[in-house]
Amino acid sequence: MEQRDINSRTRADTFGLRPDIYDALSGNMVKKTDLESLLPMSGFCRLAGTGTNVEHLANKFLPFNVQKGPALGCEIHAEDGIVLNAIGMWEVKVRVLSAVSTLPAVAGYAVTRLETFDPDGNMVSREVGKVAGSGVTGGYGQASITVSDNIVVDRPGYRTRVYVLTTGGVITANWRQEEGTSLLSAQYVYNGVSGGV
């Protein structure tokens, strides 16, 4: 009797099954490596920082570089943002919680820009969201902003980043960094080949 048959019989006895039934069923069991291959290509990251910290980060790129979960088909950049490596279409999205205070009776906004650059550093797309100031000195207009975009990647190395700035009579603008309030994500959508991914 082959070693495989002995092992199958022992394992089958453990589960109370006939060895031939156990072999048929175990051939369909999904291994961890197989399961990982079924996961969609995607990547998620949040702002650096913990607790209830608030960063005054107007007029610069936000440091989205804390990876959440696996990154498949892409990578989280050590400085900021997500690098898209799989060729095809990606949906990129940023959600941020912003708070802004402006001079009384003077309009002003905290602006969040979702920007994507090709591997040569050229900007290929920009989508914008904003939150208005409260118009009260020391008071905040606060809102969660979601900005999304679809990006066609024709070669590895496209980079998605988040730039924030202020306009008008803004006194302060904050982008919250506690976990759960600000997230940058990339989800693979389509590879352009008939029959799907």
N, C-alpha and C positions, 0 to 999 in steps of 0.2 A: 504494500500500500504506500502511495506517495505521501511525503511529508505534508503536502497541502491538504490531502484528504483527512489526515489525522488532525491537523489544526482546525479544519472546517468542522469535523465531527465534534471536537472539543468545544469550539465556540457555539456550534449549533445546540449542543446539549445545554450549554449555559443559558441560552435563550429559549430552550424547549422546542426547537425546530428540527425538522429533518435536514440532514446536511445538504441535500440538493436544493431545498427551498432556501436555506440560509445562503448558499452560494449565489443563487439567483437574486436574492434581495440585496446582499452585500455588494454585488456588482453595480447596483444602482445608488449606493450610498454616496453622498457628496463629501469629498475630502475638503479640508480647510483650504488647500491650495486651489481646488476647483471652485470653491465658493468665492474666493478672492478674485478669480478670473471673471466671475459673473457680475461683480460690482461695477456700477457705472463709473466712467472716468469723471473725477471731480476733485475739487480742493476747497478747503475752508480755512480761514484764519481770522483772528481778531486783533484788536489793538493791544500793544504791550501795556501792561499795568494791571493791577488787581484792586479789589476793594471798591471804594467809592471815589477813587481818584478822578479828578477832572483836569484835563490838559488844556492849556491855552496855546493852541497850535495853529492859529490863523496864518494864512499865506505860506503854506508849505505842504509837503506830502505827509500824510498820516502814516505812522509806522505799523501797518498791518503786517505783522510777521510772526504772530504766535499761532502755530499750526493747530487745528482741531481735527482729529481723526486722520485717516489716510489721505494721501494726495496721489491720485492715479491719473496719468496722462498729463500731469502738470506738476509744478513744484512751488513751494512757498519760498519766496526770496528772503534771504537773511536780512536785507535792509527794509524792504516793504513790498507788498504786492504779491501777485501770483504770476508765474511764468507758464504760459500755455505751450505745451509741446506736441500734443496729438493734432494731426492735420484734420481739419473739418470745421464745423460750426460749434461755437461755445456760447452759452449764455453766462454773462458775468453780471454780478449784482453786488451792490453795497447797501447796507443798512446802517445808519448812524443816528445817534441821539445827539441833537445839537441844541445849545442854548445861547441866546444872544441878547445883549442889552445895548440900546441905542440912546443917543441924546434925545431929550424930550422933543416931540413933534418933528423929528428928523428921521426920514425913512432909512432903513439899513437892513442888510441881510447877511446871514452866514451861509455861504455857498459851498456846496459839496460837488466836486467834479469827478466823475468816473472816467479815467483816461486810459486808452490802450495804445501801446507803441509797438511797431514792428521790430524785428531783430536788429535793424540798423539804427534804431532810436527815433524813427519818424512817427509822429502821432498819426494814428489811423482812425481814431474815433474818440469823441467826447460827448458824454451825456451829463446833464446838470440838474441838481435839485437844490432848493434853498429854504431857509426858515427866516421869517421876519422877526426883527427885534421888537421888544415890548414897548419902546417909546418912553419908558420910565427909568430914570437913572437908578441903578442898583437893582432893578427888576429884570426878570428874564422872560423872553418869549422862548418856549421850549417845544421841540417837536421831533418825532422820529422821521427821518427822511430815507426813502428807498429809491435808488437809481439803478436801472438795469440797461443792458445793451446786448446785442448779438454780434459776435466777432467771428469772421471767417479767417481761419489760420491756414496759410498755404505752406508754411515751414515752421519747424520748432523755434521757440524763442520769443513769441509775442508776450508782452508784459503789461499787465493791468495794474494800475495804481490809483490812489485816491488823493486828489489835491483839494485843499480847503482854503478859502479866502473870505474876506469881508468886503462889504460895499457900504457907501453912505456914511451915516453918523454912528457907526458901531463903536461902542466903548470897549466891550469885551465879547469874545465868542469862545465857547467851549465845545469840544467834542468829547463826549464821555467815553471812558475806556474800561469801565467795570464790565465784567463778563456778562454777556447776554444783551448788551445795548448796542454794540457796534460789530458788524460782521461783514467780511468780504468773501465772496464765493464765486466759484466757476464750475459750471455744469456742462459736460459734453452733450451736444444735442444730436449731431448728424455728421456722418462722414462722406456723404455725397455718393455712396455706392448703392446701387439697386439691391434691395434685400436687407438693408439696415446695417447696423454696426457689426 
